[in-house]
Amino acid sequence: MSIQARRERERAERERAIVAAARELAESEGWDAVTTRRLAAEIEYSQPVLYSHFKGKDAIMAAVAVEGFVDLAADLAAARTAAIDERQAVADVAAAYAAFAERRPALYDAMFTLTVYLPFASQDVPVDVARAFAELAETLRPVAGGDDLETYTETFWSGLHGLVTLMRSGRLRRADHDRRLALLVDRFAR
């Protein structure tokens, strides 16, 4: 192995360590606890090393968010492909989405509620981010009827995100969560 290849591998490993530490720290203590100083201490590198990989906390949060989209896409794909019919697929994907947000609140925040630079709804959207949206679209394709699939999917996604966000913030009754999801599914899985 060449010296250059080894350096590239070590750089990639450091980058993965930074992202993993940020994700773990955010999940255990919240995003306010994630600072470059704290991350440098966690991974035992200096702050300049962190800045040689990422421009700052926002860039680290964006990298964590991209990883989150990979995880979300896998969860949605598993729910979609395990369903016995089209309507069940929509219900299972909605439940998987809500469960992801509940199980990984800091990750969900990095993906959808905190300000991070990730392009959405453009040609520049990262492939891993687009996969999660594509899973939603594939789930809805059989039930979209004559509606524009992209707009139909965006509207369904907006409904899911709204329900999840309002419930997580205590603005909706937790006891009625499943009922609200069922109502959303009924409207979209016609």
Buried (B, 14 or more C-beta within 10 A) or exposed (E): EEEEEEEEEEEEEBBEBBBBBBBBBBBEEEBEEBBBEBBBEBBEBEEEBBEEBBEEBEBBBBBBBBBBBBBBBBBBBBBBEEBEEBBBBBBBBBBBBBEBBBEBBBBBBBBBBBEBEBEEEEEEBBEBBBBBBBBBBBBBEEBBEEBEBEEBBBBBBEBBBEBBBEBBEEEBEEEEBEEBBBEBBEEBBE
